[in-house]
Amino acid sequence: MQPQIFKMRTDIHPDNYRLVAFKDMSNDDIFITKSTVNSKETIDFEGVEYPLVKLEISRTSHPYYTGKSKLVDSAGRIDKFKNKYSKYKK
């Protein structure tokens, strides 16, 4: 019995990998990594200009990684939930 041979498909991965700056807006931490994400903004970081992606939370501000409990509600989701279910309050 011959083993089955699988061939990898070609031309399925994106070609536009580039260095991108991700900025945590809650603590202004910036980190650089390769990504294909689209961005209209740029930032000058350590003398180099990168496309900029703004984040609400990252590893430097997430309670799981920092050990600090912090409530982040920039979209008003908690207030919306409380208003929606306030009629069921006893």
C-alpha positions in Angstrom: 0.0 0.0 0.0 1.5 3.3 -1.1 1.2 6.3 1.2 -1.0 9.1 -0.1 1.0 12.2 -1.2 -0.5 15.6 -0.7 0.7 18.6 -2.7 0.4 22.1 -1.3 -1.6 24.6 -3.2 0.3 27.4 -4.7 -0.7 31.1 -4.8 -3.1 31.0 -1.9 -1.2 33.3 0.6 -1.3 37.1 0.4 1.7 38.9 -1.2 1.3 42.2 0.7 3.0 41.3 4.1 4.7 44.4 5.4 5.7 45.9 8.8 2.7 47.6 10.5 2.6 49.6 13.7 -0.2 48.6 16.2 -1.0 51.2 18.8 -2.9 50.5 22.0 -5.0 53.6 22.6 -5.5 53.0 26.3 -1.8 53.2 27.2 -0.1 54.4 24.0 2.0 51.2 23.7 3.2 50.7 20.1 4.5 47.4 18.7 5.6 46.5 15.2 4.8 43.2 13.4 4.2 41.9 9.9 0.6 42.1 8.7 -1.6 42.4 5.6 -4.2 44.7 7.4 -5.2 47.8 5.4 -4.6 51.2 7.0 -5.2 54.8 6.0 -3.1 56.3 8.8 0.7 56.2 9.2 3.0 56.9 12.2 6.7 57.7 12.5 8.2 55.3 15.0 11.9 55.3 15.7 12.6 57.3 12.5 10.6 54.9 10.2 7.1 55.5 8.9 4.7 52.6 9.2 1.0 52.1 8.5 -0.9 52.5 11.8 -3.7 50.3 13.2 -5.3 51.6 16.4 -6.4 49.0 19.1 -8.7 49.5 22.1 -6.9 46.8 24.0 -3.7 44.7 23.6 -1.4 42.5 25.6 -0.1 45.5 27.6 -3.5 46.6 28.8 -5.6 43.4 28.8 -6.5 42.3 32.4 -5.5 38.7 31.8 -1.9 39.7 31.0 -1.5 42.7 33.4 -3.3 41.1 36.4 -5.2 44.4 36.9 -9.0 44.6 36.5 -9.9 47.4 34.1 -13.2 48.2 32.5 -12.9 49.2 28.9 -16.2 50.3 27.3 -15.6 52.7 24.5 -18.6 51.6 22.5 -21.2 51.9 25.4 -22.0 48.2 25.3 -22.4 47.9 29.0 -24.9 50.8 29.2 -26.8 49.5 26.3 -27.1 46.1 28.0 -28.2 47.6 31.3 -30.9 49.7 29.5 -32.1 46.8 27.5 -32.5 44.5 30.5 -33.4 47.0 33.2 -37.1 46.1 32.8 -36.4 42.6 34.2 -34.8 43.9 37.3 -36.5 42.8 40.5 
